[in-house]
Amino acid sequence: MDGARSRARDGATPAITGQKIIPAHEEAKIWTTRRSRTYRSTSFSLFLVGFVTFSLLYCVQPILPELARSFHVGVTGSSLALSLTTGCLAVSIFCSGAAAESLGRKGIMFFSMMSAAILNILAALMPSWPLFLAARALEGVVLGGVPAVAMAYLSEEIHPEDLGYAMGLYVGGTAFGGMFGRVAVGILTGLATWPTALALLGCVDLLAAVAFGIFLPSSRNFIRKDSFDIRYHASAWITHVSHVRLALLFGMGSLAMGVFVTLFNYIDFRLSTPLFSLSPPEISFIFLSYVCGMIASPVAGSVADKIGRGPVMIAGIAMTALGMGLTSSALLPAIIFGIVVFTTGFFTIHSVASGWVGRLALENKGHASSLYLLCYYLGSSVFGSLGGLFWTRGGWPSVILYAAGLLAVAGLFSLFLTRYEKTSCSAGRRHAD
């Protein structure tokens, strides 16, 4: 016990309520466990991280038709308001994951959230399309300091047995943020104007960033690197990419996000056609389906902790495919139900994949998280924009066929991952025997 006590950071001892100290390599780690006050504070703070990131990132999605009209650009061109942001975010994530190894976790996340909220307000004031895109691109750059660092923070601080649920709450925050940003901006655009809507959302996210800074506990298990060594970071990235299961998860993130953004980017245009003739505020209500994502994320993470990640991921892909198929209906209720099922399936996939990356990356978790999210947001940017070409040339049936192809490849990846998981479990049981 004295040995464990001497190795604990910050003077903590094994007697601290709600925390466990277990050996990890040369020294013990102070894990935060479920049902402790620290766990609740951490979960709430990371929920805010997800909320701010996704509300700012996707707030333009329900107003893409409005942006096209205001700035006189086409359907594919208007999607740059989102794809350019996610593309810059992807590159920034790759760099910030490495920088956080030297600069720390909490400070980078707080600075990024505050800066992104301010840039969203500035974007609302831009008088031309190039300046608007420039503001959105910068927003993507600063938001890159959030997702990978948040995933690494959770993987370092939360006990592995409780990580799935905590990661699910974080992903639930992204679902709520995505829903709030889309619905609020859509409704406010109908009541006022889209610039007013974007500016008000930026103010809300500024307050959320302040709350995050107050409630998030400081890192206990993070070990700061004294200097930036490019060889060290390159070695860490290569190690993770060479890990077969991690590489499959990186691909899963890219494909799943590509499917998700494709559907939500162009469903707005479909519902605004004469067949449905929905207004921007009416279209924004479809994003209430994110409530299901908020519920599905922690539930999926918790179930995956108990029965395994592979089966839960396959179930998520099946739900995504079913929901996507239902959106081909000419009946609005069927489309809405399809979007609900689709959203539930996607957040199941993302929640399980995020937690799985944290479990498989034994070291340099920030690098692993940054690689996953690099692929995740590149999928959003590249596959989401390509979907516009299919919409222009073949309408909604072409969009669905395109997204189905991406999802089919993701399904193959999930089968390989499940096979690896079963093989690892069998090997573990044989070793125990």
FENMO-V462795 format. One line per field, one symbol per residue. psi: psi as a letter, one per 30 degrees, with the letter a starting at -180 (. if undefined). A space follows every 10 residues. Layout:
psi = ???
//
This chain:
psi = eeeeeffklg gllffkkgkk jlkjbfllkj kklkgleeee eeeeefeeee eeefeeegff efgeeeeeee ghlaeeefff feeeeeeeee eeeeeeeeef fefleeeeee eeeeeeeeee eeeffkflee eeeeeeeeee eeffgdeeee eeeeeefkke fgeeeeeeee eeeeeeeeee eeeeeeeeee ecleeeeeee eeeefeeeee eefefkllke fkjkkeljje eeeeeeeeee efjeeeeeee eeeeeeeeee eeefeffeee fglfeehkle eeefffffff eeeeeeeeee eeeefeflee eeeeeeeeee eeeeeffflf keeeeeeeee eeeeeefeee eeeeeeeeee jflheeeeee eefeeefeee eeeeeefeee eeegaeeeee eeeeeeeeee eeeeeeeeee eeeeeeeeee ee.
//
